[in-house]
Amino acid sequence: MSRTNISELTFAYDGSYDNIFTNASFAFDTDWKLGFCGRNGRGKTTFLKLLMGLYEYRGTITAGVEFEYFPFEVKNQDRSTLEVLTEVTGGKPLWEIERELSKLSLDLEILNRAFANLSGGEKTKTLLCGLFLRENNFLLIDEPTNHLDMIGRSAVAKYLNGKKGYILVSHDRDFLDSCVDHILSINRANIEVQKGNFSSWYYNKNLKDEYEQAENSRLKKEIKRLTVTAREKADWSYKSESRIIGFDPRKVEKSTGRRPYEAAQSKKMMKRSKVIENRQERSIEEKSKLLKNIETADNLKIHPLKYHTNRLIELTDVAIYYGETLIKDSISFSVHQGERISISGSNGAGKTSILKLLTTPTSTPTFTGNLHIGSQLKISYVPQDSSFLSGKLTDFAIEKGIDEALFKAILRKLGFSRVQFDKDMSDYSSGQKKKVLIAASLCEHAHIYIWDEPLNYIDVLSRIQIEELISKYQPTMIFVEHDSAFVRNISTRTV
């Protein structure tokens, strides 16, 4: 075991006027299994690349291990998987490679296949096995679940739980709870490390937030009281001072000691006023330190429309084709008002094809069987891919025909800073792009919301916000999602 120490870390991208990190200091042991959490755009991937030495920074990072980044880039994917793994592992023998693959229940025949022909999930599992076979390394695992279905996530979580020495960036709560023993969180004002899994960290965070909010309320009342008292004392001292300046002993008082007495009283009042003023300033400074890590997780709103009949969509013995290739057949289910249907299945089972059929029934893919979509049914669709987004948010809002002010207000509630509004969407992180699509969908008045893996790259706190929104307004939905906690919390049934 060794310790990695980060001291006074400060970093900003070239041309940027705001720092990603400012004087951040913390430490972690290299046999810990660290879950890495934080809002989208806070710098999780940036921090991993700083550990890798890919950017220049101010401050110090000291470590006694070599950092390895996942996903690992395979430059020549036409080689066999065995050749790729032999290179990744630094020449480990075949029996060690096969033993590691078996831990993830991977069919050993993939070793003879070209790496390019593996599925996304197979590539993820294979490279994780290869990187864990390296010696004296500490893995930086950046969102490994994006290509994994629920079964795949469960298998990888079990595999990681048997390892040690990694930082895991993931927004899947159940996944994190299954395989981490510490949480590294990028908060609004600092970076902290806490022992436990995600659930214990989130519980403690809520307790801390409640305490800080209560302290903030108490402090506001105290500052108001101090302000009134300070004003009164200042008035008294000013009156005393004016009595010194305007005093005429021949008209008011014959005593020769009257003027020094008035001066002493004035000085005493002024001193008391200054003491109270200083107390007020200290209280204001204390108040500014509170709420520093409370996330702005404001409530979201949605405006689902009521359809004139209970049944919105029905599929009976539907078969989906791309060209002459059958993707899926014998699909039968119906959608009624208020239902939130989760479409479940392994990778490549045809889930996205079903959603595309419902949103674009007259184009690719084609189908046979009976498909009924209600007349004048308004659908709001969030596609799986967000890489196409580019340009300004204002232009995107105009193109979508949505209210720009509402659109940006929702993005603010999802953790966007105002500076993001001036950037080109092509410069957004993957999570920020997905938030753009979700925010646009929330602005649309629709009878049904069809979302294809909406939570890919979305941070945990935003996922919880979206869950609370759906639970409150109960829109009719069809969605594909591999986050088991999300599915469990909002779906009414699974197809």
Number of C-alpha atoms within 10 A of each C-alpha: 9 11 15 15 15 18 15 16 19 17 22 17 13 6 6 8 8 11 12 17 22 16 14 18 18 16 16 18 15 21 14 20 27 30 27 25 22 20 23 24 19 18 17 20 18 18 19 21 16 16 20 14 12 11 13 11 16 14 15 13 18 12 17 14 17 13 17 20 18 17 16 16 10 15 8 11 15 14 15 17 23 21 16 21 23 15 13 20 19 13 13 15 10 13 9 13 21 16 13 19 21 13 15 20 13 15 11 14 9 18 20 12 15 17 23 15 14 15 13 14 18 19 19 21 22 24 22 23 24 22 21 21 19 17 11 12 17 23 24 24 22 19 18 18 24 20 17 21 20 18 13 20 23 18 18 24 20 16 19 22 16 9 14 18 20 24 23 24 24 23 27 25 17 18 24 25 18 17 24 25 18 23 26 25 20 21 16 15 14 15 15 14 17 17 15 16 21 28 14 15 18 14 11 13 14 13 12 15 18 14 14 19 15 12 14 18 12 12 17 14 11 14 18 12 12 18 16 11 15 21 14 13 19 20 15 17 22 16 14 20 20 14 15 19 12 8 15 12 13 8 7 9 12 10 9 9 10 14 17 11 12 18 18 14 17 21 16 14 21 20 15 16 21 15 13 19 19 13 16 19 15 13 17 16 11 12 19 11 13 17 20 14 17 17 15 14 14 13 12 20 15 18 13 21 15 15 18 12 9 12 14 19 18 17 18 15 13 19 19 23 17 12 11 8 8 13 18 17 15 13 15 15 13 16 19 17 19 17 18 24 22 22 21 18 17 13 17 12 12 18 21 19 19 21 21 19 17 20 16 11 15 10 10 14 16 18 22 13 14 13 19 13 16 15 10 8 14 17 17 21 24 22 17 17 15 19 13 9 18 16 14 14 20 16 12 17 19 11 9 13 12 18 14 18 11 15 21 20 14 23 22 18 18 29 21 20 11 12 8 16 15 11 14 13 21 15 13 18 18 18 18 24 23 25 26 25 19 23 23 25 22 22 22 22 17 22 22 27 22 24 23 21 19 25 25 24 22 22 23 20 20 20 20 14 17 20 17 17 18 19 13 12 14 16 22 22 24 22 23 23 22 26 23 16 16 18 21 12 13 20 18 13 12 15 13
